[in-house]
């Protein structure tokens, strides 16, 4: 995600030595004005702290001086120079963000490859030609869905370290999924399942969310889904009650938190595959 800094005045709470007792004696307008300054000051401090995590430092005295000059209409820097400096800093911040994201993808990709290699050697694990891995946890005897079908499923999605990012059992109801809208690992895997089955799919990033990731899932990460196939519907019946815009039944994964471009996704140090 690109960070764009637009020209704006950032302010700090500049009122020094202003105790709660003193503030209680001031007018409503003074208190409101102080609150505005304090709030904006906290915002700036938070932004600077985020940038420092990417190695971009700042000096508080000139920062406060710039705020005071702007408030008083005494800026010592013209608009073009100011915007140029902010854009230069934004570009550097974007570069640092991209470098961190690339390093994280590389780390996750290697961890995922290691996990997949170990998991493929487990008894009961089948690896398809595409690289999809699956285990039969419960064998059903119903029909198997076709690619154009819609299915009703319960599922649990987790990272390779076991952390769960979505569980329909906790939501209390299964999901209807248009199979053609799912990730490649689901599309292939569900066609292997008879209704009544529960399979565990270990899905490489190439069959899942790729190098870019999605929502809470970082790029390069393999994921694990335990899927219970409850029903499948043929075309004509298939998409009644199914929101076709919802791949994988509208997983509802929370968006990855971004703070000044900083990724806060989980560390996926892998554990040994579950037995």
N, C-alpha and C positions, 0 to 999 in steps of 0.2 A: 504494500500500500504506500503510495507516494505521499509525502508530507509536503504541504504547500503552506507557506507562511505569508499571509497577506499583511499589508501595512495596517497596523493598529497600535494604539497606545496601551502598553501594559503598565499597570500601576501596582505599587506596594503600599502597605499600611505605614505611613511615614510619621504618624504622630508618636513621638517618643515620650516615655515616662508618663503615659496617660493611664492612671490607675482606674480600677472599676469605680472607686469612690468619686473620683473626679468626673468620670464619664456620666455618673448618675446625676450630677448637678448641671450638666449641659442641656441645651435645648434639644428638642426632637430632631430638628434639622441637622444639628451637629452630630448627634448620635447616628443618624442615618448616613451622613457623609462618611463618618468614621467606619461604619459597617461596610460601606461600598469599598473603601480603601483597603480594609482588612481582608475582605473577601477576594479582591483582585490580587492582593499581595500573596495570599495563600495559593491562588491559582498559579502565579508566576513561580513561586518557590517549588510547587509540584512539577511544573514543566521543566525547570532547570535541573531538578533532581533526576528526572527521567533522562534528560540529555546527558547528564554526568554518567549515567550507566553505559552510555555509548562512548565515553571518553571525551565529551565536549564540556569543558569547564567554563566558568564565568566569574567575573569579579563583582561583588555586591555593591561596592561604592559607585563605580560608574553606572551600574544598572539603576541604582536609586537616583543618581544625578540626572540620568536621562529621563526618568519619570518626572522628577521635579521640574526640569526644564520644559518638558512637554506640557505639563499642567500650567506653567506660567508663560507659555508661548515664547520661550527663549531657546528653542532648539539650536544646537551648535552644528547640526548636520542637515544638509538639504534632503528632500524626500528621495531623490534618485539614489543618493549614496546610502541612505538608511535602508531602502528596499533592496539594494544590491547586496549589502552586508547580510541582511536577513536571508535572502535567497541563497547566498553562498553557504551560509550555515545550514540551511535546509537541505541543500544538495549533499553536503558532507554527512548530515544526519541520515539521509536516505541511503547513501553509500554504506555507512556503518551498519544500518539496518539490513541491507541486502547481503552484506558480508556475513552477518550473524545468522540470517535465515539460510544462506547457502551452507554454512558450517553445520547448522542444525539438521538440514536435510541430509547432508553427507553422513552425519552421525546416525540419524534414524534409519537411513537406508542400509548402513552396515549392520546395525543391530537387528533390523528386520531380516536381512539375508541370513544372518547367523541363526536367528530363531527359526526361520523357515527350513534351513538345512537340518537343524536338530529335530524339529517337529516331523519332518518327512520320514525320519527313521523310526518313529514310534510304531508299535504294533497297532494295526487297525486303521492307519492313515493311508489314504489313497491320494496320489498326485496325478492330476490330469495333464494332458499334453500342454495346456495353457500355463500350467504352474499352480492352478488352484488345488488346495489341499482340503480333504474332507474326511470326517469320521462319522460313522453311523452310530448315534447314541440310542435312538429308538427306531426300530424298523417298522414302517407302516406297510399296508397292503392295498392302498387306494390307487387311484389313477395318478399319473405324473402330469404336471402342467406343461403346456407348450409355450413357446416364446410370446405368442400374442395374448396369452391368458392373463387374467387378474387373479391374484392369490390372496388368501387370508392367512396371516401368520402371527405368531408370537415370536419375538426374537430378543436376544441380548447381544449388544455390541460392546466389545472391550478392546483395549489396547493390548499389546503383547506382554505388558507387565501386569495384566489382570485388572487394571482400572476400568470400570464400566462407564461408558459414555451414554448409553441408552438401553432401557429395559422396558419393554411393553407390559411385562407382568406388573411392574410397579405402577404403570399408568392405569392398569386395571382393565384394559380391553385390547384385543388384537388389532392389527392394522391390515387394511386392504391395500394391496400394492399392485400397480400396473407393471407387469414384469419388464416390458420394453423400456420403462423409465428408470430401471435400477442400474446400479453399477455392474460392470461385466462379470464380476465374481458371483453376484446374486443371480444374474440372468442365466449363467451357465449352471450354477449349483442347484438352483431350485428345480430345473428341468430334470435333475437326477433323482429327485425326491418323490416317492409315492405319498399321497395324502395320508396323514397319520404318523409320519416320520418326524424325527428330530435329528438334525445333522449339525455338526460343528464344522464350519468353514474357516480356514485360515487363508486369508486373501492377501496376496502380494499387492504392493502399491500400484503396480501396472494394471491390475484388475480391479483396483479400488478407487482411490482418490488421487493417484498420480503424484507428480512432483509438486503440484500446487496445493494439494490438500483441500479440505472443505470444512468450514465451521470449526469445530473443536479438534478436527483431525489434521495434524501437520502433514506437509508434503513429505513423501518418501516413506511413510509409515505403513507397515502391514497391520491389518486388523483381524479380529476374530469375531465371528458371529455364530451363536447358537440359535438355530432357526427351527421352529416347530411349524410344519405345514398343516393347517387346519382345513383348508378348502381351496379348490381351484374352479374357476368359471371360464367357459368357452366364450368366444366372440358372440356378441348379441346379448349375453348375460354378463359378460366379463366385467364391464366397466360401469355397471350400475352401482352408484354409491361410492365410486372411486374418484378421487380428485386426481385427474391425469397430470396435473402440474407437480404432483408430489412423488418424486422418486423415493423408493424405499419407504413408502407409507408415511411420508412427512416426518422424518426422524426427529425433528425438533431439536437438533443439536445446537447448543448455544454457540453464538458467534465467538471467534477467537478474540479475546480482549486485546485491544491495541491501545497503547499509551505512548504518544509521540512516536509512533511507528514501532514500538517494542513488542515483540512476540512474547506471549506469556503462556505458551502451550506446555503440557506436562512433559517431563523427561521420561523417555520410554526405555529406560534401562531394562532389558528383558530378563525375565525369570526363565527357568526351565519350563518346557511345555508341560501342561497339566496332564496328569494321567487320567 
